[in-house]
């Protein structure tokens, strides 16, 4: 679990570096919501069923991620001094 959370936060600076704190905060908050949802499900079903639900959720997320497009070309980042830096995304 800790490895997945760390890798998720490692992606946050790739979105926009100047918004890294906000993006990391949002992803952490949604991680807590997800934990709350799964904890609630665990309290309602048997343990074996709970792990089947986790497996099904992982498969659904894996399929959904396969249809996402990766950024291509360049993204622009505005530096504190007002200059624009183009970052290659390949």
HTML snippet that shows the backbone in 3Dmol.js (N, CA, C, O; Angstrom):
<script src="https://3Dmol.org/build/3Dmol-min.js"></script>
<div id="view" style="width:600px;height:400px;position:relative"></div>
<script>
const pdb = `
ATOM      1  N   UNK A   1       0.823  -1.187   0.000  1.00  0.00           N
ATOM      2  CA  UNK A   1       0.000   0.000   0.000  1.00  0.00           C
ATOM      3  C   UNK A   1       0.869   1.253   0.000  1.00  0.00           C
ATOM      4  O   UNK A   1       0.596   2.195  -0.744  1.00  0.00           O
ATOM      5  N   UNK A   2       1.902   1.272   0.820  1.00  0.00           N
ATOM      6  CA  UNK A   2       2.759   2.454   0.905  1.00  0.00           C
ATOM      7  C   UNK A   2       3.492   2.690  -0.405  1.00  0.00           C
ATOM      8  O   UNK A   2       3.717   3.838  -0.787  1.00  0.00           O
ATOM      9  N   UNK A   3       3.867   1.621  -1.098  1.00  0.00           N
ATOM     10  CA  UNK A   3       4.555   1.770  -2.378  1.00  0.00           C
ATOM     11  C   UNK A   3       3.619   2.392  -3.402  1.00  0.00           C
ATOM     12  O   UNK A   3       4.037   3.263  -4.164  1.00  0.00           O
ATOM     13  N   UNK A   4       2.372   1.965  -3.435  1.00  0.00           N
ATOM     14  CA  UNK A   4       1.405   2.521  -4.380  1.00  0.00           C
ATOM     15  C   UNK A   4       1.160   3.994  -4.088  1.00  0.00           C
ATOM     16  O   UNK A   4       1.061   4.806  -5.008  1.00  0.00           O
ATOM     17  N   UNK A   5       1.062   4.338  -2.810  1.00  0.00           N
ATOM     18  CA  UNK A   5       0.826   5.735  -2.458  1.00  0.00           C
ATOM     19  C   UNK A   5       2.022   6.591  -2.837  1.00  0.00           C
ATOM     20  O   UNK A   5       1.854   7.710  -3.323  1.00  0.00           O
ATOM     21  N   UNK A   6       3.220   6.083  -2.622  1.00  0.00           N
ATOM     22  CA  UNK A   6       4.424   6.825  -2.986  1.00  0.00           C
ATOM     23  C   UNK A   6       4.542   7.027  -4.481  1.00  0.00           C
ATOM     24  O   UNK A   6       4.935   8.102  -4.935  1.00  0.00           O
ATOM     25  N   UNK A   7       4.209   6.008  -5.248  1.00  0.00           N
ATOM     26  CA  UNK A   7       4.292   6.150  -6.702  1.00  0.00           C
ATOM     27  C   UNK A   7       3.225   7.102  -7.218  1.00  0.00           C
ATOM     28  O   UNK A   7       3.445   7.806  -8.203  1.00  0.00           O
ATOM     29  N   UNK A   8       2.080   7.130  -6.565  1.00  0.00           N
ATOM     30  CA  UNK A   8       1.034   8.082  -6.961  1.00  0.00           C
ATOM     31  C   UNK A   8       1.511   9.510  -6.727  1.00  0.00           C
ATOM     32  O   UNK A   8       1.321  10.374  -7.583  1.00  0.00           O
ATOM     33  N   UNK A   9       2.123   9.766  -5.581  1.00  0.00           N
ATOM     34  CA  UNK A   9       2.608  11.114  -5.284  1.00  0.00           C
ATOM     35  C   UNK A   9       3.813  11.475  -6.137  1.00  0.00           C
ATOM     36  O   UNK A   9       4.079  12.660  -6.340  1.00  0.00           O
ATOM     37  N   UNK A  10       4.554  10.488  -6.646  1.00  0.00           N
ATOM     38  CA  UNK A  10       5.679  10.779  -7.529  1.00  0.00           C
ATOM     39  C   UNK A  10       5.200  11.300  -8.874  1.00  0.00           C
ATOM     40  O   UNK A  10       5.940  12.002  -9.563  1.00  0.00           O
ATOM     41  N   UNK A  11       3.973  10.965  -9.257  1.00  0.00           N
ATOM     42  CA  UNK A  11       3.423  11.421 -10.530  1.00  0.00           C
ATOM     43  C   UNK A  11       2.918  12.865 -10.422  1.00  0.00           C
ATOM     44  O   UNK A  11       2.840  13.564 -11.432  1.00  0.00           O
ATOM     45  N   UNK A  12       2.581  13.312  -9.232  1.00  0.00           N
ATOM     46  CA  UNK A  12       2.005  14.646  -9.041  1.00  0.00           C
ATOM     47  C   UNK A  12       2.854  15.766  -9.635  1.00  0.00           C
ATOM     48  O   UNK A  12       2.280  16.648 -10.274  1.00  0.00           O
ATOM     49  N   UNK A  13       4.177  15.799  -9.473  1.00  0.00           N
ATOM     50  CA  UNK A  13       4.955  16.889 -10.076  1.00  0.00           C
ATOM     51  C   UNK A  13       4.940  16.867 -11.600  1.00  0.00           C
ATOM     52  O   UNK A  13       5.223  17.886 -12.230  1.00  0.00           O
ATOM     53  N   UNK A  14       4.617  15.733 -12.199  1.00  0.00           N
ATOM     54  CA  UNK A  14       4.594  15.655 -13.652  1.00  0.00           C
ATOM     55  C   UNK A  14       3.369  16.354 -14.223  1.00  0.00           C
ATOM     56  O   UNK A  14       3.354  16.687 -15.408  1.00  0.00           O
ATOM     57  N   UNK A  15       2.352  16.584 -13.417  1.00  0.00           N
ATOM     58  CA  UNK A  15       1.153  17.259 -13.902  1.00  0.00           C
ATOM     59  C   UNK A  15       1.462  18.744 -14.100  1.00  0.00           C
ATOM     60  O   UNK A  15       1.364  19.254 -15.216  1.00  0.00           O
ATOM     61  N   UNK A  16       1.826  19.423 -13.045  1.00  0.00           N
ATOM     62  CA  UNK A  16       2.338  20.797 -13.100  1.00  0.00           C
ATOM     63  C   UNK A  16       3.133  21.034 -11.826  1.00  0.00           C
ATOM     64  O   UNK A  16       2.603  20.927 -10.720  1.00  0.00           O
ATOM     65  N   UNK A  17       4.396  21.353 -11.991  1.00  0.00           N
ATOM     66  CA  UNK A  17       5.260  21.452 -10.827  1.00  0.00           C
ATOM     67  C   UNK A  17       4.819  22.520  -9.839  1.00  0.00           C
ATOM     68  O   UNK A  17       4.940  22.329  -8.629  1.00  0.00           O
ATOM     69  N   UNK A  18       4.311  23.640 -10.337  1.00  0.00           N
ATOM     70  CA  UNK A  18       3.950  24.724  -9.418  1.00  0.00           C
ATOM     71  C   UNK A  18       2.695  24.408  -8.606  1.00  0.00           C
ATOM     72  O   UNK A  18       2.429  25.058  -7.595  1.00  0.00           O
ATOM     73  N   UNK A  19       1.925  23.412  -9.044  1.00  0.00           N
ATOM     74  CA  UNK A  19       0.732  23.002  -8.324  1.00  0.00           C
ATOM     75  C   UNK A  19       0.941  21.708  -7.550  1.00  0.00           C
ATOM     76  O   UNK A  19      -0.025  21.069  -7.133  1.00  0.00           O
ATOM     77  N   UNK A  20       2.201  21.320  -7.356  1.00  0.00           N
ATOM     78  CA  UNK A  20       2.499  20.017  -6.767  1.00  0.00           C
ATOM     79  C   UNK A  20       1.861  19.841  -5.392  1.00  0.00           C
ATOM     80  O   UNK A  20       1.312  18.777  -5.106  1.00  0.00           O
ATOM     81  N   UNK A  21       1.920  20.843  -4.550  1.00  0.00           N
ATOM     82  CA  UNK A  21       1.340  20.736  -3.214  1.00  0.00           C
ATOM     83  C   UNK A  21      -0.162  20.534  -3.248  1.00  0.00           C
ATOM     84  O   UNK A  21      -0.700  19.721  -2.496  1.00  0.00           O
ATOM     85  N   UNK A  22      -0.844  21.272  -4.118  1.00  0.00           N
ATOM     86  CA  UNK A  22      -2.289  21.141  -4.226  1.00  0.00           C
ATOM     87  C   UNK A  22      -2.683  19.774  -4.782  1.00  0.00           C
ATOM     88  O   UNK A  22      -3.628  19.149  -4.299  1.00  0.00           O
ATOM     89  N   UNK A  23      -1.958  19.320  -5.791  1.00  0.00           N
ATOM     90  CA  UNK A  23      -2.265  18.028  -6.397  1.00  0.00           C
ATOM     91  C   UNK A  23      -1.995  16.910  -5.404  1.00  0.00           C
ATOM     92  O   UNK A  23      -2.787  15.974  -5.295  1.00  0.00           O
ATOM     93  N   UNK A  24      -0.883  16.996  -4.674  1.00  0.00           N
ATOM     94  CA  UNK A  24      -0.574  15.972  -3.672  1.00  0.00           C
ATOM     95  C   UNK A  24      -1.630  15.966  -2.566  1.00  0.00           C
ATOM     96  O   UNK A  24      -2.009  14.899  -2.083  1.00  0.00           O
ATOM     97  N   UNK A  25      -2.105  17.137  -2.163  1.00  0.00           N
ATOM     98  CA  UNK A  25      -3.148  17.210  -1.145  1.00  0.00           C
ATOM     99  C   UNK A  25      -4.455  16.598  -1.607  1.00  0.00           C
ATOM    100  O   UNK A  25      -5.116  15.882  -0.855  1.00  0.00           O
ATOM    101  N   UNK A  26      -4.825  16.882  -2.849  1.00  0.00           N
ATOM    102  CA  UNK A  26      -6.063  16.329  -3.389  1.00  0.00           C
ATOM    103  C   UNK A  26      -5.963  14.809  -3.520  1.00  0.00           C
ATOM    104  O   UNK A  26      -6.894  14.087  -3.164  1.00  0.00           O
ATOM    105  N   UNK A  27      -4.826  14.330  -4.033  1.00  0.00           N
ATOM    106  CA  UNK A  27      -4.688  12.877  -4.186  1.00  0.00           C
ATOM    107  C   UNK A  27      -4.646  12.187  -2.827  1.00  0.00           C
ATOM    108  O   UNK A  27      -5.153  11.073  -2.693  1.00  0.00           O
ATOM    109  N   UNK A  28      -4.058  12.816  -1.828  1.00  0.00           N
ATOM    110  CA  UNK A  28      -4.068  12.246  -0.478  1.00  0.00           C
ATOM    111  C   UNK A  28      -5.469  12.224   0.113  1.00  0.00           C
ATOM    112  O   UNK A  28      -5.855  11.258   0.771  1.00  0.00           O
ATOM    113  N   UNK A  29      -6.228  13.285  -0.120  1.00  0.00           N
ATOM    114  CA  UNK A  29      -7.593  13.348   0.402  1.00  0.00           C
ATOM    115  C   UNK A  29      -8.473  12.284  -0.243  1.00  0.00           C
ATOM    116  O   UNK A  29      -9.251  11.623   0.445  1.00  0.00           O
ATOM    117  N   UNK A  30      -8.357  12.113  -1.565  1.00  0.00           N
ATOM    118  CA  UNK A  30      -9.153  11.085  -2.221  1.00  0.00           C
ATOM    119  C   UNK A  30      -8.700   9.687  -1.813  1.00  0.00           C
ATOM    120  O   UNK A  30      -9.506   8.756  -1.800  1.00  0.00           O
ATOM    121  N   UNK A  31      -7.421   9.530  -1.481  1.00  0.00           N
ATOM    122  CA  UNK A  31      -6.952   8.251  -0.958  1.00  0.00           C
ATOM    123  C   UNK A  31      -7.617   7.928   0.365  1.00  0.00           C
ATOM    124  O   UNK A  31      -7.966   6.777   0.624  1.00  0.00           O
ATOM    125  N   UNK A  32      -7.796   8.950   1.212  1.00  0.00           N
ATOM    126  CA  UNK A  32      -8.486   8.734   2.487  1.00  0.00           C
ATOM    127  C   UNK A  32      -9.957   8.391   2.265  1.00  0.00           C
ATOM    128  O   UNK A  32     -10.514   7.563   2.986  1.00  0.00           O
ATOM    129  N   UNK A  33     -10.585   9.014   1.284  1.00  0.00           N
ATOM    130  CA  UNK A  33     -11.985   8.698   0.979  1.00  0.00           C
ATOM    131  C   UNK A  33     -12.096   7.249   0.505  1.00  0.00           C
ATOM    132  O   UNK A  33     -13.011   6.527   0.901  1.00  0.00           O
ATOM    133  N   UNK A  34     -11.151   6.829  -0.352  1.00  0.00           N
ATOM    134  CA  UNK A  34     -11.154   5.446  -0.815  1.00  0.00           C
ATOM    135  C   UNK A  34     -10.975   4.462   0.323  1.00  0.00           C
ATOM    136  O   UNK A  34     -11.617   3.412   0.354  1.00  0.00           O
ATOM    137  N   UNK A  35     -10.089   4.807   1.270  1.00  0.00           N
ATOM    138  CA  UNK A  35      -9.890   3.931   2.429  1.00  0.00           C
ATOM    139  C   UNK A  35     -11.166   3.840   3.257  1.00  0.00           C
ATOM    140  O   UNK A  35     -11.513   2.766   3.751  1.00  0.00           O
ATOM    141  N   UNK A  36     -11.856   4.947   3.410  1.00  0.00           N
ATOM    142  CA  UNK A  36     -13.102   4.954   4.169  1.00  0.00           C
ATOM    143  C   UNK A  36     -14.167   4.099   3.486  1.00  0.00           C
ATOM    144  O   UNK A  36     -14.909   3.371   4.145  1.00  0.00           O
ATOM    145  N   UNK A  37     -14.232   4.195   2.162  1.00  0.00           N
ATOM    146  CA  UNK A  37     -15.219   3.398   1.419  1.00  0.00           C
ATOM    147  C   UNK A  37     -14.933   1.909   1.598  1.00  0.00           C
ATOM    148  O   UNK A  37     -15.845   1.131   1.879  1.00  0.00           O
ATOM    149  N   UNK A  38     -13.666   1.507   1.436  1.00  0.00           N
ATOM    150  CA  UNK A  38     -13.343   0.087   1.574  1.00  0.00           C
ATOM    151  C   UNK A  38     -13.491  -0.385   3.012  1.00  0.00           C
ATOM    152  O   UNK A  38     -13.858  -1.538   3.240  1.00  0.00           O
ATOM    153  N   UNK A  39     -13.215   0.472   3.987  1.00  0.00           N
ATOM    154  CA  UNK A  39     -13.424   0.089   5.386  1.00  0.00           C
ATOM    155  C   UNK A  39     -14.913  -0.134   5.666  1.00  0.00           C
ATOM    156  O   UNK A  39     -15.280  -1.054   6.397  1.00  0.00           O
ATOM    157  N   UNK A  40     -15.757   0.705   5.087  1.00  0.00           N
ATOM    158  CA  UNK A  40     -17.201   0.534   5.239  1.00  0.00           C
ATOM    159  C   UNK A  40     -17.657  -0.769   4.597  1.00  0.00           C
ATOM    160  O   UNK A  40     -18.469  -1.499   5.166  1.00  0.00           O
ATOM    161  N   UNK A  41     -17.126  -1.059   3.398  1.00  0.00           N
ATOM    162  CA  UNK A  41     -17.488  -2.313   2.734  1.00  0.00           C
ATOM    163  C   UNK A  41     -17.042  -3.502   3.582  1.00  0.00           C
ATOM    164  O   UNK A  41     -17.776  -4.483   3.703  1.00  0.00           O
ATOM    165  N   UNK A  42     -15.843  -3.424   4.171  1.00  0.00           N
ATOM    166  CA  UNK A  42     -15.347  -4.510   5.009  1.00  0.00           C
ATOM    167  C   UNK A  42     -16.267  -4.764   6.199  1.00  0.00           C
ATOM    168  O   UNK A  42     -16.441  -5.907   6.622  1.00  0.00           O
ATOM    169  N   UNK A  43     -16.853  -3.703   6.735  1.00  0.00           N
ATOM    170  CA  UNK A  43     -17.736  -3.882   7.883  1.00  0.00           C
ATOM    171  C   UNK A  43     -19.090  -4.485   7.491  1.00  0.00           C
ATOM    172  O   UNK A  43     -19.837  -4.947   8.354  1.00  0.00           O
ATOM    173  N   UNK A  44     -19.404  -4.480   6.195  1.00  0.00           N
ATOM    174  CA  UNK A  44     -20.707  -4.967   5.743  1.00  0.00           C
ATOM    175  C   UNK A  44     -20.679  -6.380   5.162  1.00  0.00           C
ATOM    176  O   UNK A  44     -21.715  -7.042   5.107  1.00  0.00           O
ATOM    177  N   UNK A  45     -19.512  -6.850   4.729  1.00  0.00           N
ATOM    178  CA  UNK A  45     -19.443  -8.157   4.066  1.00  0.00           C
ATOM    179  C   UNK A  45     -18.408  -9.047   4.748  1.00  0.00           C
ATOM    180  O   UNK A  45     -17.645  -8.596   5.603  1.00  0.00           O
ATOM    181  N   UNK A  46     -18.396 -10.306   4.357  1.00  0.00           N
ATOM    182  CA  UNK A  46     -17.406 -11.252   4.885  1.00  0.00           C
ATOM    183  C   UNK A  46     -16.024 -10.928   4.313  1.00  0.00           C
ATOM    184  O   UNK A  46     -15.908 -10.267   3.281  1.00  0.00           O
ATOM    185  N   UNK A  47     -14.999 -11.394   4.987  1.00  0.00           N
ATOM    186  CA  UNK A  47     -13.622 -11.088   4.581  1.00  0.00           C
ATOM    187  C   UNK A  47     -13.321 -11.600   3.178  1.00  0.00           C
ATOM    188  O   UNK A  47     -12.713 -10.884   2.382  1.00  0.00           O
ATOM    189  N   UNK A  48     -13.729 -12.811   2.867  1.00  0.00           N
ATOM    190  CA  UNK A  48     -13.461 -13.365   1.543  1.00  0.00           C
ATOM    191  C   UNK A  48     -14.148 -12.528   0.458  1.00  0.00           C
ATOM    192  O   UNK A  48     -13.557 -12.266  -0.589  1.00  0.00           O
ATOM    193  N   UNK A  49     -15.363 -12.118   0.700  1.00  0.00           N
ATOM    194  CA  UNK A  49     -16.087 -11.270  -0.250  1.00  0.00           C
ATOM    195  C   UNK A  49     -15.393  -9.919  -0.394  1.00  0.00           C
ATOM    196  O   UNK A  49     -15.321  -9.364  -1.491  1.00  0.00           O
ATOM    197  N   UNK A  50     -14.888  -9.398   0.710  1.00  0.00           N
ATOM    198  CA  UNK A  50     -14.187  -8.114   0.683  1.00  0.00           C
ATOM    199  C   UNK A  50     -12.983  -8.169  -0.252  1.00  0.00           C
ATOM    200  O   UNK A  50     -12.777  -7.258  -1.055  1.00  0.00           O
ATOM    201  N   UNK A  51     -12.192  -9.229  -0.152  1.00  0.00           N
ATOM    202  CA  UNK A  51     -11.017  -9.329  -1.015  1.00  0.00           C
ATOM    203  C   UNK A  51     -11.407  -9.543  -2.470  1.00  0.00           C
ATOM    204  O   UNK A  51     -10.681  -9.107  -3.364  1.00  0.00           O
ATOM    205  N   UNK A  52     -12.518 -10.192  -2.730  1.00  0.00           N
ATOM    206  CA  UNK A  52     -13.013 -10.309  -4.102  1.00  0.00           C
ATOM    207  C   UNK A  52     -13.445  -8.946  -4.644  1.00  0.00           C
ATOM    208  O   UNK A  52     -13.255  -8.658  -5.825  1.00  0.00           O
ATOM    209  N   UNK A  53     -14.026  -8.109  -3.783  1.00  0.00           N
ATOM    210  CA  UNK A  53     -14.409  -6.750  -4.190  1.00  0.00           C
ATOM    211  C   UNK A  53     -13.170  -5.926  -4.509  1.00  0.00           C
ATOM    212  O   UNK A  53     -13.158  -5.175  -5.484  1.00  0.00           O
ATOM    213  N   UNK A  54     -12.122  -6.062  -3.689  1.00  0.00           N
ATOM    214  CA  UNK A  54     -10.871  -5.339  -3.966  1.00  0.00           C
ATOM    215  C   UNK A  54     -10.289  -5.787  -5.303  1.00  0.00           C
ATOM    216  O   UNK A  54      -9.850  -4.957  -6.099  1.00  0.00           O
ATOM    217  N   UNK A  55     -10.284  -7.108  -5.557  1.00  0.00           N
ATOM    218  CA  UNK A  55      -9.759  -7.628  -6.822  1.00  0.00           C
ATOM    219  C   UNK A  55     -10.570  -7.114  -8.003  1.00  0.00           C
ATOM    220  O   UNK A  55      -9.998  -6.719  -9.019  1.00  0.00           O
ATOM    221  N   UNK A  56     -11.894  -7.113  -7.881  1.00  0.00           N
ATOM    222  CA  UNK A  56     -12.748  -6.621  -8.966  1.00  0.00           C
ATOM    223  C   UNK A  56     -12.509  -5.136  -9.217  1.00  0.00           C
ATOM    224  O   UNK A  56     -12.478  -4.695 -10.365  1.00  0.00           O
ATOM    225  N   UNK A  57     -12.341  -4.370  -8.149  1.00  0.00           N
ATOM    226  CA  UNK A  57     -12.070  -2.939  -8.293  1.00  0.00           C
ATOM    227  C   UNK A  57     -10.734  -2.722  -8.998  1.00  0.00           C
ATOM    228  O   UNK A  57     -10.627  -1.847  -9.857  1.00  0.00           O
ATOM    229  N   UNK A  58      -9.726  -3.498  -8.649  1.00  0.00           N
ATOM    230  CA  UNK A  58      -8.424  -3.376  -9.293  1.00  0.00           C
ATOM    231  C   UNK A  58      -8.508  -3.691 -10.775  1.00  0.00           C
ATOM    232  O   UNK A  58      -7.869  -3.021 -11.587  1.00  0.00           O
ATOM    233  N   UNK A  59      -9.282  -4.695 -11.136  1.00  0.00           N
ATOM    234  CA  UNK A  59      -9.432  -5.052 -12.548  1.00  0.00           C
ATOM    235  C   UNK A  59     -10.161  -3.950 -13.309  1.00  0.00           C
ATOM    236  O   UNK A  59      -9.777  -3.616 -14.430  1.00  0.00           O
ATOM    237  N   UNK A  60     -11.198  -3.387 -12.720  1.00  0.00           N
ATOM    238  CA  UNK A  60     -11.938  -2.298 -13.369  1.00  0.00           C
ATOM    239  C   UNK A  60     -11.022  -1.085 -13.573  1.00  0.00           C
ATOM    240  O   UNK A  60     -11.047  -0.470 -14.638  1.00  0.00           O
ATOM    241  N   UNK A  61     -10.224  -0.739 -12.575  1.00  0.00           N
ATOM    242  CA  UNK A  61      -9.310   0.404 -12.698  1.00  0.00           C
ATOM    243  C   UNK A  61      -8.249   0.118 -13.756  1.00  0.00           C
ATOM    244  O   UNK A  61      -7.906   1.005 -14.537  1.00  0.00           O
ATOM    245  N   UNK A  62      -7.730  -1.097 -13.792  1.00  0.00           N
ATOM    246  CA  UNK A  62      -6.740  -1.462 -14.807  1.00  0.00           C
ATOM    247  C   UNK A  62      -7.310  -1.303 -16.206  1.00  0.00           C
ATOM    248  O   UNK A  62      -6.642  -0.768 -17.091  1.00  0.00           O
ATOM    249  N   UNK A  63      -8.523  -1.755 -16.414  1.00  0.00           N
ATOM    250  CA  UNK A  63      -9.163  -1.616 -17.726  1.00  0.00           C
ATOM    251  C   UNK A  63      -9.387  -0.137 -18.056  1.00  0.00           C
ATOM    252  O   UNK A  63      -9.157   0.285 -19.190  1.00  0.00           O
ATOM    253  N   UNK A  64      -9.830   0.644 -17.081  1.00  0.00           N
ATOM    254  CA  UNK A  64     -10.070   2.072 -17.321  1.00  0.00           C
ATOM    255  C   UNK A  64      -8.779   2.808 -17.681  1.00  0.00           C
ATOM    256  O   UNK A  64      -8.786   3.689 -18.541  1.00  0.00           O
ATOM    257  N   UNK A  65      -7.682   2.452 -17.032  1.00  0.00           N
ATOM    258  CA  UNK A  65      -6.406   3.123 -17.289  1.00  0.00           C
ATOM    259  C   UNK A  65      -5.895   2.806 -18.693  1.00  0.00           C
ATOM    260  O   UNK A  65      -5.184   3.616 -19.287  1.00  0.00           O
ATOM    261  N   UNK A  66      -6.244   1.654 -19.220  1.00  0.00           N
ATOM    262  CA  UNK A  66      -5.783   1.273 -20.550  1.00  0.00           C
ATOM    263  C   UNK A  66      -6.324   2.212 -21.631  1.00  0.00           C
ATOM    264  O   UNK A  66      -5.727   2.324 -22.702  1.00  0.00           O
ATOM    265  N   UNK A  67      -7.437   2.880 -21.365  1.00  0.00           N
ATOM    266  CA  UNK A  67      -8.042   3.761 -22.358  1.00  0.00           C
ATOM    267  C   UNK A  67      -7.623   5.217 -22.205  1.00  0.00           C
ATOM    268  O   UNK A  67      -8.075   6.066 -22.974  1.00  0.00           O
ATOM    269  N   UNK A  68      -6.780   5.523 -21.244  1.00  0.00           N
ATOM    270  CA  UNK A  68      -6.324   6.899 -21.046  1.00  0.00           C
ATOM    271  C   UNK A  68      -5.199   7.220 -22.027  1.00  0.00           C
ATOM    272  O   UNK A  68      -4.379   6.362 -22.353  1.00  0.00           O
ATOM    273  N   UNK A  69      -5.174   8.470 -22.492  1.00  0.00           N
ATOM    274  CA  UNK A  69      -4.118   8.916 -23.397  1.00  0.00           C
ATOM    275  C   UNK A  69      -2.995   9.564 -22.596  1.00  0.00           C
ATOM    276  O   UNK A  69      -3.241  10.316 -21.653  1.00  0.00           O
ATOM    277  N   UNK A  70      -1.771   9.262 -22.981  1.00  0.00           N
ATOM    278  CA  UNK A  70      -0.627   9.898 -22.354  1.00  0.00           C
ATOM    279  C   UNK A  70      -0.374  11.234 -23.040  1.00  0.00           C
ATOM    280  O   UNK A  70      -0.624  11.374 -24.238  1.00  0.00           O
ATOM    281  N   UNK A  71       0.123  12.224 -22.286  1.00  0.00           N
ATOM    282  CA  UNK A  71       0.433  13.507 -22.920  1.00  0.00           C
ATOM    283  C   UNK A  71       1.574  13.340 -23.925  1.00  0.00           C
ATOM    284  O   UNK A  71       2.494  12.551 -23.713  1.00  0.00           O
ATOM    285  N   UNK A  72       1.496  14.087 -25.006  1.00  0.00           N
ATOM    286  CA  UNK A  72       2.525  14.033 -26.039  1.00  0.00           C
ATOM    287  C   UNK A  72       2.978  15.447 -26.370  1.00  0.00           C
ATOM    288  O   UNK A  72       2.240  16.410 -26.160  1.00  0.00           O
ATOM    289  N   UNK A  73       4.177  15.564 -26.882  1.00  0.00           N
ATOM    290  CA  UNK A  73       4.691  16.860 -27.296  1.00  0.00           C
ATOM    291  C   UNK A  73       5.315  17.621 -26.143  1.00  0.00           C
ATOM    292  O   UNK A  73       6.253  17.145 -25.503  1.00  0.00           O
ATOM    293  N   UNK A  74       4.781  18.816 -25.884  1.00  0.00           N
ATOM    294  CA  UNK A  74       5.332  19.674 -24.842  1.00  0.00           C
ATOM    295  C   UNK A  74       4.214  20.247 -23.987  1.00  0.00           C
ATOM    296  O   UNK A  74       3.083  20.418 -24.441  1.00  0.00           O
ATOM    297  N   UNK A  75       4.558  20.538 -22.739  1.00  0.00           N
ATOM    298  CA  UNK A  75       3.652  21.284 -21.871  1.00  0.00           C
ATOM    299  C   UNK A  75       4.371  22.556 -21.450  1.00  0.00           C
ATOM    300  O   UNK A  75       5.598  22.580 -21.354  1.00  0.00           O
ATOM    301  N   UNK A  76       3.615  23.599 -21.203  1.00  0.00           N
ATOM    302  CA  UNK A  76       4.186  24.883 -20.817  1.00  0.00           C
ATOM    303  C   UNK A  76       4.070  25.060 -19.315  1.00  0.00           C
ATOM    304  O   UNK A  76       3.059  24.719 -18.703  1.00  0.00           O
ATOM    305  N   UNK A  77       5.139  25.606 -18.736  1.00  0.00           N
ATOM    306  CA  UNK A  77       5.129  25.926 -17.317  1.00  0.00           C
ATOM    307  C   UNK A  77       5.590  27.365 -17.165  1.00  0.00           C
ATOM    308  O   UNK A  77       6.633  27.754 -17.692  1.00  0.00           O
ATOM    309  N   UNK A  78       4.808  28.151 -16.440  1.00  0.00           N
ATOM    310  CA  UNK A  78       5.158  29.548 -16.205  1.00  0.00           C
ATOM    311  C   UNK A  78       5.978  29.621 -14.924  1.00  0.00           C
ATOM    312  O   UNK A  78       5.506  29.238 -13.853  1.00  0.00           O
ATOM    313  N   UNK A  79       7.199  30.109 -15.037  1.00  0.00           N
ATOM    314  CA  UNK A  79       8.106  30.213 -13.897  1.00  0.00           C
ATOM    315  C   UNK A  79       7.763  31.447 -13.060  1.00  0.00           C
ATOM    316  O   UNK A  79       7.061  32.334 -13.544  1.00  0.00           O
ATOM    317  N   UNK A  80       8.242  31.521 -11.817  1.00  0.00           N
ATOM    318  CA  UNK A  80       7.910  32.663 -10.946  1.00  0.00           C
ATOM    319  C   UNK A  80       8.314  34.019 -11.520  1.00  0.00           C
ATOM    320  O   UNK A  80       7.689  35.032 -11.208  1.00  0.00           O
ATOM    321  N   UNK A  81       9.355  34.047 -12.357  1.00  0.00           N
ATOM    322  CA  UNK A  81       9.771  35.330 -12.933  1.00  0.00           C
ATOM    323  C   UNK A  81       8.967  35.721 -14.167  1.00  0.00           C
ATOM    324  O   UNK A  81       9.238  36.755 -14.778  1.00  0.00           O
ATOM    325  N   UNK A  82       7.982  34.910 -14.540  1.00  0.00           N
ATOM    326  CA  UNK A  82       7.100  35.234 -15.656  1.00  0.00           C
ATOM    327  C   UNK A  82       7.504  34.602 -16.974  1.00  0.00           C
ATOM    328  O   UNK A  82       6.747  34.674 -17.942  1.00  0.00           O
ATOM    329  N   UNK A  83       8.674  33.984 -17.037  1.00  0.00           N
ATOM    330  CA  UNK A  83       9.083  33.337 -18.282  1.00  0.00           C
ATOM    331  C   UNK A  83       8.362  31.996 -18.435  1.00  0.00           C
ATOM    332  O   UNK A  83       7.934  31.370 -17.465  1.00  0.00           O
ATOM    333  N   UNK A  84       8.251  31.595 -19.683  1.00  0.00           N
ATOM    334  CA  UNK A  84       7.573  30.336 -19.995  1.00  0.00           C
ATOM    335  C   UNK A  84       8.626  29.298 -20.347  1.00  0.00           C
ATOM    336  O   UNK A  84       9.492  29.543 -21.186  1.00  0.00           O
ATOM    337  N   UNK A  85       8.549  28.151 -19.712  1.00  0.00           N
ATOM    338  CA  UNK A  85       9.467  27.061 -20.013  1.00  0.00           C
ATOM    339  C   UNK A  85       8.667  25.923 -20.643  1.00  0.00           C
ATOM    340  O   UNK A  85       7.656  25.481 -20.097  1.00  0.00           O
ATOM    341  N   UNK A  86       9.134  25.460 -21.792  1.00  0.00           N
ATOM    342  CA  UNK A  86       8.497  24.337 -22.455  1.00  0.00           C
ATOM    343  C   UNK A  86       9.174  23.053 -21.995  1.00  0.00           C
ATOM    344  O   UNK A  86      10.400  22.953 -22.027  1.00  0.00           O
ATOM    345  N   UNK A  87       8.379  22.067 -21.565  1.00  0.00           N
ATOM    346  CA  UNK A  87       8.907  20.810 -21.069  1.00  0.00           C
ATOM    347  C   UNK A  87       8.502  19.722 -22.044  1.00  0.00           C
ATOM    348  O   UNK A  87       7.322  19.552 -22.349  1.00  0.00           O
ATOM    349  N   UNK A  88       9.505  18.977 -22.536  1.00  0.00           N
ATOM    350  CA  UNK A  88       9.227  17.887 -23.467  1.00  0.00           C
ATOM    351  C   UNK A  88       8.584  16.726 -22.724  1.00  0.00           C
ATOM    352  O   UNK A  88       9.041  16.322 -21.654  1.00  0.00           O
ATOM    353  N   UNK A  89       7.518  16.199 -23.310  1.00  0.00           N
ATOM    354  CA  UNK A  89       6.836  15.033 -22.742  1.00  0.00           C
ATOM    355  C   UNK A  89       6.815  13.957 -23.818  1.00  0.00           C
ATOM    356  O   UNK A  89       6.094  14.061 -24.810  1.00  0.00           O
ATOM    357  N   UNK A  90       7.603  12.943 -23.605  1.00  0.00           N
ATOM    358  CA  UNK A  90       7.683  11.858 -24.605  1.00  0.00           C
ATOM    359  C   UNK A  90       7.401  10.550 -23.965  1.00  0.00           C
ATOM    360  O   UNK A  90       7.419   9.518 -24.636  1.00  0.00           O
TER     361      UNK A  90
END
`;
const viewer = $3Dmol.createViewer("view");
viewer.addModel(pdb, "pdb");
viewer.setStyle({}, {cartoon: {color: "spectrum"}});
viewer.zoomTo();
viewer.render();
</script>
